[in-house]
Amino acid sequence: MRTIQGIGVSAGRVLGPSRRMPPPVPEPDAQAKPAPGSTVDGEKARLKDAAEAVREDLKHRAETASGDAKAVLDATAMMASDPMLLKAAGKHINAGMSTDRAIWEAGMEVAAMLQSLGGYMAERTQDVLDVRARIVAELNGLPAPGIPASDVPFILTAVELAPADTATLDPAMVIGLVTSEGGPQSHTAILARSLGLPAVVGAPGADEVPDGAEIYLDGASGTVVVEPGSGERDAANKYAARSSLPAFNGSGATSDGHHVPLLANVGSGKDARAAAEAGAEGIGLLRTEFCFLGRDTEPTIEEQVAAYGAVFEAFPGRKVVIRTLDAGADKPLPFLTDATEPNPALGVRGFRTDRTSPGVLARQLEAIAAAAGAHTADVWVMAPMISTAEEAADFAVMCAGAGLGMPGVMVEVPAAAIMSEAVLSRVRFASLGTNDLTQYTMASDRQLGSLASLNDPWQPAVLQLISATVAGAARATALEPSSGARTVGVCGEAAADPALAVVLAGMGVNTLSMTPRALSGVSAVLESVTLEQAKELASRALAAHTAAEARTIVRSRLPILEQLGL
């Protein structure tokens, strides 16, 4: 029996055989030359065809996916036809290199360049290497990299999963995920939560577990046991036999009736309909990137109206918070962002793109207003990457000009949290994006497994900034009571953690927005405490000196978590 400790990112206790990701596509021979009789132009055309085949395959998979999975697949598909990658490969073909080796070298060069940029651009490294392997496989008639086949359900182990692989997992066969790298906000973690799969990331040595070995995985504690004993078997059996989570009744509240609306994070009309079926009280985050990714040109206003309208239609008369385009950094768009920025994570992204490409945001607001006018949803609009009160005021003016009466901001930058009173005196609400807020507060890349302990929303500094934002909203409301209460929501992954959701409610956060799959768990735990108990737990968490201390203190006082396997 061997125990591996990682970071638990999606709760659940499961037992099953391990299956490792298949061997990577073999590296092409560095000495190989083009086939006799081939031409430079012919080989470039063959490369272009292979890249297009990979792009079409990924786009086809994206069409059947939704939410985070669709966004990941769309972004990876774009990488397959990236001009920088194909141009670099073309130079190697000109120099007499074989086509598969040329794309291999080009992928290495582009990945190294992105890694050197750091931050969000470094996150695209895995996408480039994944696309490179897929193109080489296509050129050589080999199977594309992917999830291993199995006749029985299994626990998937890997160094890290490529976004395109993670997005196409079959939860009926893959019952758990363990990776040796990655952090709490990696693609693997986010998509595991959206699929409801128990998962542990940042578990050193997990990728070396023998294929077929029996594994016990605890996605709450981050524990992985190879060849487990009777204790682990009992825990897995109890989890399997536990009473299923009560269905969300459509109204989040503490046991004494304090209402905390539980909303959903979505990325399309299809997602919104699923969220409505799950009982979500509204939409707390509509990611509008789904209209823009995978395109070389800006979508028309008419296209945007139709896309947003499909979401508004799913929630008639109810709140829908729509985030304007969050382009830049890990979501570059050829018509809007500059991929050559030295540090894109700190560059022109989100609201800042209006400085360099004015017009795109104004047209998006026009489309949102038109879609809102055609439906009865209560539409609120927020801008990402707001840092100052001046930016908040500028966005409010733009919203007013478009006829949108509920302007708000994303609080992802520590400056916005610290200056929340001034920021919220200009707009009506704030929504905390805890993924980016944590990353920027702790100065830790959320994709790095080695920094996973820093990239934890339970970090005291992050909790203090959330509390500061709530306090700032209260002060802004007191200064201008006639203009209505300033509300604060959380739409980052922190809201989907049932224990942390209780803390957030106790801090005074007004709404919580999450993947629809998390609604029932968060609701059940929230209903197990009174508002005063939630406030007490929030106070204890805020007084903690470490993330581990805060989490342990709170979880130890919520026995329902153990009962529900959360």
N, C-alpha and C positions, 0 to 999 in steps of 0.2 A: 504494500500500500504506500503510495507517494502522494503528498499534498502539494499543490501548486497554488500560490496566493496571487490573485489578480485584483482587478477592480470590477465589482459587480455593477452592471449597467441596466439589467432588465431582470426583474425578480422571477423566481421559479426554482424548484428543486427537481431535477430529472436525472435518470439513470439510463445509460444506453451505450452501445458500442461506438468507438471513435471511428471517424473516417477523415483522413487527411485530404486536403486539397491535392489534386493530382500534380505530378511533376510539372514544372514550368515548361513552356515551349523551349526546346533546345536552342542554344545560341548558334547561329549560323557560322560556318567555317570562315575564319578571317582571311584565309588564303584563297577562297573560292573565287573563280572568275565567271563572267557571264557565259551562258551556254553558247556553244559554237553556232554561228549563223545569226545570233541575236544582234539587234541594233540598240543604240542608246535610246532612240525615240521609242522603239518597241518596248524596251524594259521600263521606261518611264510610264508608258501607257499601261503596262501590266501592273505596275505599282499603283497607279491611279485607280485602276479597276478594282484591285484588291482592297484598297482603302475605302472605296465607295461601297463595296460589298459589306465590309465591316460596319460602315456607317449605317447602311440600310438595315442590317440585322439589329443593331442597337436601337435604331429609331422604331423598328417594328415592335421590339420588346417594350419600348417606351409607350407605344400606343395602347398596350394592354395593361400597363401599370398605372399607378396614380400616386398623388402626393409626393413624398420624399423620393420614392423609387422612380417615378417618372422624371423628376427634376435631375436626379443622378444620371439616368440613362440618356436623357437629352444632352446633358453637358458632356458626357463621355462620347456620344455620337459626334458632337461638334469637333472634339479633339481628333477623331479619325480622319477628318478632312482638313485639319489645320494646315494652312499654307506654309507656315514656318517649318513644320515637320516634313512635309513633302518636298519643300524646296531644299532643305538640308540633305535629304536622301538623294535628290536629283544631282546634287554636286558630287556625291560619292559615286553615283552611277557614271557621271561624266568622266570620273577619274579611273574607271575600269573596274569598279567593285561590283560584285554580284548584287542583285536587287534585294534579296532578303538580308544580306549583310549591310547593305546601304541603309535600309530602314532601321535596322538594329542600331547602327552607329548613330544615325540621326536622332533616334529616340533617346539614346544615352546623352547626347549633347543637349537636347532640349530639356530633358529632365534635370541635368546638372545646372542649366541656366535658371530654371524655375526654382530649384532648391537654393541657389545662391541668393535669390530675391527674398527668400524667407516668407514668413507669415502665410497668408492665404495662397499665394502663388506656389509656395512649397507644397501645399496640399494637392496641387494638380499633378505632382510628380508621379503618383501612383496611377493616375489616369493615363498619362503618357506611356508608361511602361506596360500597362494593360493593353492599350491600343496597339503598341508596337508588337506585342506577342500575338495579338489577334491577326494583325496584318501578315506577320511571318507565317502563321498557321495557314492563313488563306492562300498565300503564295505557294505553299508546299503541300496543300491538300491535307493538312493535319486537323484534328479536332481542335476547336477553339477552347481556350481555358474556360473552366466552368466547375460547377458543383459536381462532385463525384456521384455516380449512379449507385443505387443500393436497393435491395429487395426488402429491407427492413428499416424502420426509423432509426436515425443515428444522430450523434453529436458531432458537429463539424469542427475540426481543428485546423488552424492555419497560422501563418505569421501575421498576415492581415488579409482581409478580403478586398478585392478590387470593387469599387462602387458598383460596376455593372453586374458583378456576381452577386453581391449582397442584395441588389435590387430584385433579383429573380429567384430568391430562395423559395422553396416549396415547404411551408410550415407543416405539411402533413408528413414529410419525410425528415426534414431537419428539425429536431426537437430541442436543439440547444447549440450555442456558438461559443467557442473559446479561441481567442487569438493571443499570440505572444506579444504583439505590439498594439498600437492604437490607444486612444484615450476615451473618456466619458462622452465626448462630443464628436467622435469620429463617425464616419458614414456607417460603419458596422454597428456602433452603439445606437445611433438614432434610428436606423432601419430595424434593428432587432426590437426596439421598443415599439415601433409602429406595427410590427408583425406579432408582438406579444411573445417573442421567443426568449427564454432564459438565456442570458449571455454574460460572459466574463471577458474583459479585454485586459491588455497589459499584463498577461500571465506568462512570465518568462519560462521558456521550455515547453509551452503547450504545443507548439508545432512539431515537437520531437516525440510526442506520445505515439507509440506503435499503432498502426492501423488495426482496428478490431479490438483493441484493449477496452475493457469496460471502464466507463468514466461516470463519476457522480459530479454534478454541477449545481452549485447554489448561486443563483444570479443575484441574490440580495447581499450575501456576505462576500462574494467574489472568490469563493473557495472551489477548487477543482481537485478531486481525489481520483487518482488512477488506481484501478483494482480495489474498489472500496470495500469496507467491512460491513458488519451487520448494522452499525449505527447509521451509516449513510443510507443503507438500503431501507431501513425503517423510516428515515426522514423522507426519502423519495416516495415511498409507499403512502405515507401519511399525506404528503402533498397531493399525490394522485387521487387519493380518496377523500380529500377535503370537500367541503360543501362549496359549490360554485359560488362565485361572487354574485351578490344580488344585483339584478339588473338596475341600471340607473333609472330613477323615477322621473328624471327631467327637472329636478330642482335641488341644487346643492345647498346644504345647510348644516349647521352644527346641531347637536341634540336639543338645544334650547331654542331653535328656530332662527338663528342668525343666518340670513341668506347670503350665500357666496356663489353667485352664478358660475356654473361650470360650462365653459365654452370649448370650441374645437379649433384646432389648427388645420387648415386645408389649403390645397393648391389648385383646385379645379371644381367645376360643377359636379363631376362624379364624386369627388371627395365630399362635397357639401351634402349631397343626397345621402351618402353613407353616414355622415355625422348626424344628420337629422333623424335617420333611422335609429342611431345609437342613443338618441335622447338629448343631444347637446342643446343647451339653452340658447345658443347663438354661435356666431363665429368670432373668435377672439383674434385670429390672424388668418387673413387671406393673402397668401404669397402670390403676388402678381407676376413673378418671373416666368410662370408657366406660359404666359403669352409671348414672351420675348426670347427665351432660350431656344437654341437650335435654328436661329434665323440669322440671315445676313443683313436684313433690313428691319426697320421699325414696323411693328404691326399697325395696320390702319386703325383709325378711331372706330370704324364699324366693326372690325374684328374684335377689338377690345370690349366694345359695348356688349357684343354677344357672349364673350367669355365671362365677363363679370356678371352679366344678367343671369347666366345659368346658376351662379352661386346665390345671388339675391333671391331667385325664384324658390330655392330650397328652404328659405327662412322668411316667409312672408310675415311682416309685422314685427320681426325680431331683429336683434342687434347683429350687425355684421361689420367687423372692423377690418378694413382693407389697408394693407401696407403698400405704399407706392413702390415703384421699382427699386429693388435692392441690388443694383448692378455694381460690378467692380469686384476687386479682390478675387474670390473663388468663383465669381460669376461674370467673367468678362464677356462683353458684347462688342462685336466688331464695329458697330455703328455708333457706339457710345463711350467705350472705355479705352484706356491706353495700357496695353499689356506690357509695355516696356518700363512702367514706373519702377523706381528702385525698391519701393516697399508698398505694394498695393494694399496691404491690410491697413495701412495708415495713410492711404492716398485718396484719390477721387473715387468714392463709392457712395451709394445711397443718395441722399439729398444733395451731396456735393457735386454730383454729375450735372446739376443744373447750372453750375458755374461755367463748365467747359462745353456743355452741349445744351444750351437753353432751347426750350421748345418741347422737348420730349416729355418732361414732367407736366407742362401745361396741357399738352394734348392728352396725356393720361388722365389728368383731373377732369378734363372735358368729357372723356369717355365714361369715367366713373359717374359723373353727374348725370349723363344721359341714361346710363343703365339704371341708376337709382331712381330717376324720374319715371321709368317704365315699370317699376316694381314697388312693393310696399315695405321692403326691408328697411330697418332703421340703420342707415349707413353712416359709419364713422370712418375717417380717413387719417392715417398716420404716416409720417415720414421717417425713414430709417437714417441712422448715423447723424443725428442731431447732437451738436456739442454746445451750442450757445443759445442764449435768449434771443439774440438777433436772428439766428436761423429759424427758431420757432416762430418768431413774429413774421418773417418773410413767408414761411409756409402757410401760416394762418391767412395772410393777405391773398396768396394764390388760391387757397380753398374758397375764400369768400368771393373772389372773382369768378370762380367756376360755379358758384351757387351751392357750395357744400358747407353746411353749418356746424359740423362737429370735427374740427381739426385737432390732431393730436401728434405726439412724437413717440418714437422708440427711444427708450433709455438704454443704450448699449455702451456709451462712453462714460467713464467715471465723472467727467466734468458735468454732464447733464444731471447726474444724480446729486452731485454736490450743490449744483445751482438750480435744483428742481423748483424752488419757490419762484425764482425769476422766470424760468422756462415755462412753468405752468400758469404764470400770470398772463402769458401770451396765447396759450392754447387751452383746450378743454379737458384733455386727458393725456395720460402717459401709459405706455405699455413696456414692461421691462423684458428685454431680450436677454435672458440670463446666460445664454451660451456665449454671446460676444461680451457681455458685461464681465463675466468671469475671466475670459481670455484677456481682455484689456486690463482688468484690474490686477491680475496676477502676472501679466506679461509672460504668458505661457501659451505656446501654440497648442490648440485644442486637439490636434491630430497626433501629438507625440506621446507615446505610451510612457516614455521616461519622465514626462511631466504630468502624468495623470493625477497625481495626488494634489498638484497645484490647481489643476483645472477642474475644480470641484465646487459646485454652487453652495456647498455647506461651509466654504471658507469664511471665517469671521469677517474679513474685509468685504466680501460680497454681501453678506447678510447686513452689515452695517450700512452699505450703500442702498440696499433695498429699503431699509428702515428710514434712511435719510430722505429717500424719494417720497415715501408716504407722508413723512412729517412736512416736507416742502409743499406737498399738495394741500395738506390741511391749512398751512399758513396762507397759501395763495387763495384758498377758498374764503378764509376769514377776512382777507383784505378786500375781496370783491364778492361778497355773498350774493349780490343781485345778479351776477352773471352765471350762477350755478356752481354746484360742487365740482371740484377737480378730482377725477377718479384715477386710480392706479390699478392696472392689471399686470399679470405676469403671463407671458406667452412663450417663454423659453422652456426648455426641457425640465427645469426645476419644478414646474407646476404639475408634471406628471408623476412626481415622487410623492406618494401619499403622506409620508411623514413630513416632508418639507412643505407640502400643501397646507398642513395644519399650522405649521410655523408661520407661513405667509399670511394665512387668514388671521392668526393672532397678532401679526404686525399691523394689520389694518388694510392689507391688500384687498381691493374690492371684487376683482374677478380673477378666475384662473382659467387658462386656455391650454389645451393639451391635445395629443393624439386621441381620437375617439375611443381607442381601445383602453385608455387609462381612466375613462370617466367613472366606471363602476367602482374601481378600486379606490380612487380618490374620494368619491362620494361616501363609500362605506366607512372609511377611516374618519372622514370629517364628521360624520353623524355619530361617531363614538365619543365625541368630546363636546363640552359646552364651550361657549365663547370665552369664558373666564379661564378655562383650562387651556385653551389654545393660546391665550395671551400669556399664561404662565410658561408654557413650553417655548413660546417665542422669546420671552425674557431670558430663559435659561440658555437658549441657543445663542442669543446675542451676547451673553456674558462669557461664552466659551472662548478658550484661547486657540483651539485648533478645530479643523473640520471634523476630525475623527471624534473629538470630545463632544462637539455639538450634535453630531449624528447619533452617537451612542446614548447621550442623555435623553434625547427626544424619543428614539425608538424604544428605549427601555421603559418608557412611560406610556407606550401605546401597545398594550398586549394584543390588540386586535390584529396587528401586523403578523404576528406569529400564527394566529388562528386562520388567517386568510392566505398564508404563504407569501406575504408581501414583504 
